[in-house]
Amino acid sequence: MSLLYTIGVRGYSFMIRVASLWNPKAKKWMQGRKDAWAKLDSWKRSEVPVYWFHCASLGEFEQGRPLIEKLKSTEDCQIVITFFSPSGYEIRKGYDRADLIIYLPQETQANVNRFLAKVKPSKVFFVKYEFWAKYIFTAKKEGAAVYSISAVFRKDQVFFRSYGGYMLNILKAFDHIFVQHEKSAKLLHEFNVESTVSGDTRYDRVMENAKKVKRYPELEKFIDGKKVLVVGSSWVEDEAVMLSTINDSEFDWKVIVAPHEIDKKRVGDLVAKFDKPTVRYSEIENAVKAEVLVIDNIGMLMNVYQYADLAYVGGAFGKGLHNILEPACFGVPVIFGNSFAKFQEASDFIEHGSGFSVQSESEFKAQFAELKVQDKREQVLKFMNKRVGATDLIHGKIKA
């Protein structure tokens, strides 16, 4: 299995190398790893403890962030963050609480040795997904404590297959695994891997952010006292289930849409879909009679959710469900698509009446009609507040 793992890692790297000839994201993946060594070599390691966090992409970074900031605020330390994906690195490469942010060097033993010799981490944190065997085994050998945080496990993963012994040994190498829910803990226990149910650190993050929310007077003027539907991180498939409801002449809410991609063509195509007066945020001074506002920038969405009476979060029609915790931290119920099996928070939201899944125009119309006459704010906030505390639990365990 060790040989198969190595072949798989090298094969994946080879495919990305080939794809980089025409794919911009793959090209960034390749170039970023070349630049990583120069950044690593120029980085100055001090004598304080170094904590290394590996995050596959942006979502995992947001889960690791509360613990990063907890460590930074309570002790003198250096933080090193590595990313696998350009979508995480490009957005967070300027994050000011980290001392070094680079792409994870390709996993060869020579690269692993070189990276760890420079960083010399005393603690290593793999966030949620991705378990790089050589990095984990070598870090352990060099004396680092290695943790997995906000992890989620499913029966169909390779660790738990009849041929997955090598991968299972990776899990057994961790000093401790912090999982999001009891189901994961029970599954690990079946395979003699102990863990702690800590919950999801993102709840801590969003609930803290809600206390520091930024107001937008121009949005308040656009809303003008009406009820608001905020559509966050939407894709074309998401918009398709909502359009007939929004374009209906009897629909009298204001709508704010923040598409996942904001290039000029995408925003233009989205604006053209609405039958009602629609304006881009960059032209909000012309929004006097507008009923639909399209956010054509990155960075506002978290704050925009404060104005929502109801939210729709995109991605659950195949791309991967985006962050449903962000609207919920303001007490806003959330609608999303029907492909969310890998997102435990979606199942939790549905179970507790804070989230609602739809798969068609008619289902969205019916769900909207039901929710628009209900006030679920107190119920949603109670649900969210009960899930705060994962960061303190993890921090307490690793410092004990």
C-alpha positions in Angstrom: 0.0 0.0 0.0 2.9 2.3 0.7 4.1 1.9 -2.9 0.6 2.5 -4.3 0.3 5.6 -2.2 3.6 6.9 -3.6 2.5 6.1 -7.1 -0.8 7.8 -6.6 0.9 11.0 -5.3 3.3 11.1 -8.2 0.6 10.3 -10.7 -1.5 13.2 -9.4 1.4 15.6 -9.6 2.1 14.5 -13.2 -1.5 15.1 -14.2 -1.4 18.6 -12.8 1.9 19.2 -14.6 0.2 18.2 -17.9 -2.9 20.2 -17.1 -0.9 23.3 -16.4 -0.2 23.6 -20.1 -3.7 25.0 -20.6 -5.5 25.2 -17.2 -4.8 28.5 -15.2 -5.5 26.9 -11.8 -3.1 24.0 -12.5 -0.5 26.5 -13.7 -0.8 28.4 -10.4 -0.4 25.1 -8.5 2.9 24.4 -10.4 4.3 27.9 -10.1 3.3 28.3 -6.5 5.4 25.3 -5.5 8.4 26.7 -7.3 8.1 30.0 -5.4 7.5 28.1 -2.1 11.2 27.2 -1.8 12.4 30.8 -2.2 9.9 32.0 0.4 10.8 29.2 2.8 14.6 29.9 2.4 14.2 33.6 3.0 12.0 33.1 6.1 13.6 33.7 9.4 12.8 31.1 12.1 13.1 32.4 15.6 13.7 30.5 18.8 10.0 30.5 19.8 7.8 27.4 19.1 6.7 27.0 15.5 3.2 25.6 14.8 2.6 24.4 11.3 -1.0 24.3 9.9 -1.8 22.5 6.7 -5.0 23.5 5.0 -6.2 22.0 1.7 -8.0 25.1 0.6 -10.0 28.1 1.9 -12.6 26.2 3.8 -10.1 24.3 5.8 -8.2 27.5 6.5 -11.4 29.0 8.0 -11.6 25.9 10.3 -8.0 26.2 11.4 -8.1 30.0 11.8 -9.7 30.1 15.2 -7.0 27.9 16.7 -4.3 29.8 14.9 -5.5 33.1 16.4 -6.0 31.5 19.8 -2.3 30.4 19.8 -1.1 33.7 18.6 -3.0 35.6 21.2 -1.9 33.5 24.2 1.8 32.8 23.6 4.9 33.9 21.7 5.0 31.6 18.7 5.4 31.5 15.0 2.7 30.2 12.6 3.5 28.5 9.3 0.6 27.8 7.0 0.7 25.6 3.9 -2.0 25.3 1.3 -2.6 22.6 -1.3 -5.0 24.5 -3.5 -4.6 27.9 -5.3 -8.1 28.9 -4.2 -7.0 28.9 -0.6 -3.5 30.3 -1.1 -4.4 33.1 -3.4 -7.1 34.5 -1.1 -5.2 34.1 2.2 -1.6 34.6 1.2 -1.7 38.0 2.9 -3.1 36.7 6.2 -1.4 38.8 8.9 -1.5 36.3 11.8 0.9 33.9 10.1 4.6 34.3 9.8 4.9 32.2 6.6 2.3 31.2 4.1 3.3 28.9 1.2 2.1 26.1 -1.0 2.8 22.6 0.4 5.9 21.4 -1.5 5.3 18.2 -3.5 5.5 15.2 -1.3 8.8 13.5 -2.1 11.0 12.4 0.8 13.7 14.9 -0.2 11.1 17.8 -0.2 9.7 16.6 3.2 13.1 16.5 4.8 14.0 19.9 3.4 10.8 21.5 4.5 10.8 20.1 8.1 14.5 20.9 8.5 13.8 24.5 7.9 10.5 24.9 9.7 11.3 22.6 12.7 7.7 22.6 14.0 7.0 21.6 17.6 3.3 21.0 16.7 1.7 20.1 13.4 -2.0 20.5 12.6 -3.8 18.9 9.6 -7.2 20.6 9.2 -10.2 18.4 8.3 -9.0 16.7 5.1 -5.7 15.6 3.5 -3.3 13.3 5.2 0.1 13.4 3.7 1.9 10.3 4.9 5.5 11.3 4.5 5.0 14.6 6.1 3.2 13.1 9.0 5.5 10.1 9.6 8.6 12.3 9.3 7.3 15.1 11.5 6.6 12.4 14.2 10.1 11.0 13.8 11.6 14.4 14.2 9.7 14.8 17.5 6.8 17.0 16.6 3.3 16.5 18.0 0.9 15.9 15.2 -2.9 16.6 15.3 -5.9 16.4 13.1 -8.6 19.0 13.9 -12.2 19.5 12.7 -11.9 16.1 11.0 -14.8 14.2 9.5 -14.7 10.5 8.6 -17.0 8.3 6.6 -17.2 4.5 6.2 -16.5 4.6 2.5 -13.0 6.3 2.9 -9.9 4.4 2.0 -8.7 4.2 5.7 -11.5 1.8 6.5 -11.3 -0.5 3.4 -9.9 -4.0 3.5 -6.9 -2.8 1.5 -6.5 0.5 3.5 -4.0 -0.6 6.2 -1.3 1.8 5.2 -3.7 4.7 5.2 -5.1 3.6 8.6 -1.6 3.7 10.0 -1.5 7.4 9.1 -4.4 8.0 11.3 -2.8 6.0 14.1 0.3 8.2 13.8 -1.5 11.3 15.0 -1.0 12.2 18.7 -4.7 13.1 18.7 -7.6 13.5 16.3 -10.3 16.0 17.0 -13.5 15.2 15.1 -16.6 17.2 14.4 -19.2 14.7 15.5 -19.9 11.4 17.4 -20.4 9.4 14.2 -16.7 10.0 13.2 -15.5 9.1 16.7 -17.4 5.8 16.7 -16.1 4.9 13.3 -12.5 5.6 14.4 -13.0 3.6 17.6 -14.0 0.5 15.5 -10.5 0.6 14.1 -8.8 1.3 17.3 -8.1 4.9 16.7 -9.1 7.2 19.6 -10.4 10.7 19.1 -12.2 13.6 20.9 -15.5 15.0 19.7 -14.7 18.7 19.7 -17.1 20.0 17.2 -16.4 22.4 14.3 -14.1 25.4 15.0 -15.9 27.4 12.3 -18.8 28.0 14.6 -16.4 29.9 16.9 -15.1 31.9 14.0 -18.5 33.0 12.6 -20.1 33.7 16.0 -17.1 35.9 16.9 -17.3 37.7 13.5 -20.9 38.4 14.0 -20.0 40.6 17.0 -17.7 42.7 14.8 -20.0 43.0 11.7 -19.5 46.0 9.4 -22.5 48.1 8.5 -23.1 49.3 4.9 -25.3 52.4 4.8 -25.6 52.1 1.0 -27.1 48.6 1.4 -29.5 49.8 4.0 -30.7 52.5 1.6 -31.2 49.9 -1.1 -33.2 47.7 1.2 -35.4 50.6 2.3 -37.1 48.6 5.1 -38.2 45.6 3.0 -37.5 42.0 3.7 -34.3 40.6 2.1 -33.2 37.4 0.4 -29.4 37.1 0.3 -28.1 34.6 -2.2 -24.5 33.8 -1.4 -21.7 32.1 -3.4 -24.2 31.1 -6.1 -23.5 29.1 -9.3 -25.7 29.0 -12.4 -27.4 25.8 -11.1 -28.4 27.5 -7.9 -29.8 30.6 -9.6 -31.9 28.3 -11.9 -34.1 27.1 -9.0 -34.7 30.6 -7.7 -35.3 32.7 -10.8 -39.0 32.0 -11.4 -39.8 32.8 -7.7 -37.8 36.1 -7.8 -39.0 37.1 -11.2 -42.7 36.6 -10.2 -44.6 39.9 -10.1 -45.9 39.1 -6.6 -42.4 38.6 -5.2 -41.9 41.8 -3.1 -38.6 41.2 -1.3 -35.3 42.8 -2.0 -32.7 40.4 -3.3 -28.9 40.6 -2.9 -26.9 38.1 -4.9 -23.2 37.4 -4.4 -22.1 34.9 -7.2 -19.2 32.7 -6.5 -17.4 34.0 -9.6 -17.4 37.7 -10.4 -15.7 38.1 -13.7 -17.3 40.7 -16.0 -19.1 38.1 -18.2 -20.5 36.1 -15.3 -21.9 39.2 -13.6 -23.3 40.5 -16.8 -25.0 37.2 -17.6 -26.5 37.1 -14.0 -27.8 40.7 -14.2 -29.6 39.8 -17.5 -31.5 36.9 -15.9 -33.6 39.1 -13.7 -36.9 40.7 -15.0 -36.8 43.3 -12.3 -34.6 46.4 -12.0 -31.1 45.1 -11.2 -27.9 46.9 -10.3 -24.3 46.0 -9.6 -22.8 46.9 -6.3 -20.1 48.9 -8.1 -22.9 51.1 -9.5 -25.0 51.2 -6.3 -25.5 54.9 -6.6 -27.9 54.0 -9.4 -29.9 51.7 -7.2 -32.8 54.0 -6.3 -35.5 51.8 -8.0 -33.6 48.6 -8.1 -35.0 45.4 -6.6 -32.1 43.1 -7.2 -28.5 43.9 -6.3 -25.5 41.9 -7.6 -22.3 42.0 -5.5 -19.5 42.2 -8.0 -16.5 42.1 -5.5 -15.0 39.7 -3.0 -15.0 40.2 0.7 -18.4 41.6 1.5 -20.6 38.6 1.8 -20.1 37.7 5.5 -21.2 41.2 6.4 -24.1 41.3 3.9 -25.8 38.4 5.6 -26.6 40.6 8.6 -29.3 42.2 6.4 -30.9 38.9 5.4 -34.3 37.6 6.5 -33.6 34.4 4.6 -30.5 33.1 2.9 -29.7 30.8 0.0 -26.2 29.4 -0.1 -24.9 27.9 -3.3 -22.7 25.0 -4.3 -24.8 22.0 -3.3 -25.7 21.1 -6.9 -22.3 19.6 -7.5 -19.6 22.2 -6.9 -19.5 21.7 -3.1 -21.7 23.5 -0.6 -20.3 26.9 0.5 -20.4 28.3 4.0 -23.9 28.1 5.5 -22.6 29.1 9.0 -22.1 32.7 7.9 -25.8 33.6 7.5 -26.8 31.4 10.4 -24.6 33.4 12.8 -27.0 36.2 12.4 -30.0 34.0 13.1 -30.8 33.6 9.4 -32.3 30.3 8.2 -30.6 28.8 5.1 -31.8 27.1 2.0 -29.4 25.1 -0.2 -29.3 22.4 -2.9 -29.6 18.7 -2.5 -26.0 17.4 -2.8 -24.5 17.9 0.7 -23.5 14.4 1.9 -19.9 15.5 2.7 -21.0 18.5 4.7 -22.0 17.5 8.2 -23.2 21.0 9.1 -25.9 20.8 6.4 -27.3 17.6 7.9 -27.2 19.2 11.4 -28.9 22.3 10.1 -31.7 20.3 8.6 -32.1 18.1 11.7 -32.5 21.2 13.9 -34.8 23.2 11.5 -32.2 25.8 10.6 -31.5 24.6 7.1 -33.6 23.4 4.2 -32.6 21.5 1.1 -34.3 21.9 -2.3 -33.7 20.3 -5.7 -36.1 22.1 -8.1 -37.8 25.4 -8.8 -41.1 24.1 -7.4 -39.4 23.0 -4.1 -37.7 26.4 -3.7 -40.9 28.2 -4.3 -42.7 26.1 -1.7 -39.9 26.4 0.8 -39.7 30.2 0.4 -43.5 30.5 0.8 -43.3 28.6 4.1 -40.3 30.4 5.5 -41.3 33.9 4.6 -44.1 33.9 7.2 -41.9 32.3 10.0 -39.5 34.0 12.4 -36.8 31.5 13.0 -34.1 33.9 14.2 -34.1 32.9 17.9 -34.2 29.2 17.0 -31.2 29.5 14.6 -29.2 31.5 17.1 -29.8 29.0 19.8 -28.6 26.2 17.5 -25.5 28.2 16.6 -24.6 29.2 20.2 -24.8 25.5 21.4 -22.0 24.7 19.0 -19.5 27.3 20.1 -16.4 26.1 22.1 -14.4 23.7 19.8 -11.4 26.0 19.8 -11.1 26.3 23.5 -11.5 22.5 23.9 -8.8 21.7 21.4 -6.5 24.4 22.8 -6.9 23.0 26.3 -6.1 19.5 25.1 -3.0 20.4 23.2 -1.6 22.6 25.9 -2.3 20.1 28.7 
